[in-house]
Amino acid sequence: RKEVEQDPGPFNVPEGATVAFNCTYSNSASQSFFWYRQDCRKEPKLLMSVYSSGNEDGRFTAQLNRASQYISLLIRDSKLSDSATYLCVVNIWYSSASKIIFGSGTRLSIRP
Amino acid sequence: EAQVTQNPRYLITVTGKKLTVTCSQNMNHEYMSWYRQDPGLGLRQIYYSMNVEVTDKGDVPEGYKVSRKEKRNFPLILESPSPNQTSLYFCASMGGSTDTQYFGPGTRLTVL
């Protein structure tokens, strides 16, 4: 079983739709959580951090559920420019080491 | 401008010919990391460094070496490249008060 799992998609939705992704993680010691966005053949870029209290940035809302070990990303009123791959990232910190685990990504395609 | 740079961006080489991919960051970050990205597998961590002269293996270190002699640079060395190391490589740095990673633009390596 992968340590971080995402539905690979692709999700193909019309402009203006609301779309939601989930990501599950297996290590309960995971401490910090992120969503990154990656455009084709480009480097990943931070979209938002994810907190238990939930956080919102414009049309994007991220949520963490520690009990069920999943994080979610909701995109409202989707735009053509939202087409990308969304990567779920989990960080685990030990006293002298770290582990950063990426999900394999969910592809989103927004159609006009 | 805060950035992570990698060189070269594209490289085609032959099996067994030693190569180095350079990575440099200007954000005074302590943590640096190398990833490879392959279709269907997402980003996998090769090596990371939590500070100067401190390096550790990630999930897929076989066939790679790194060094961290100064804070800003973290080169990736392939002593004897093989075709299964054909991949897209990203360097990243992280520091300050957040766990946000900043990625370089990527190096596309082909080993024939």
Interface residues (C-beta under 8 A of the other chain):
Chain A: P8 S32 F34 R41 K42 E43 P44 K45 L46 S49 L87 V89 N91 S96 A97 S98 K99 I100 I101 F102 G103 S104 G105
Chain B: Y31 S33 Y35 G40 L41 G42 L43 R44 Q45 Y48 M50 D56 L88 F90 T98 D99 T100 Q101 F103 G104 P105 G106
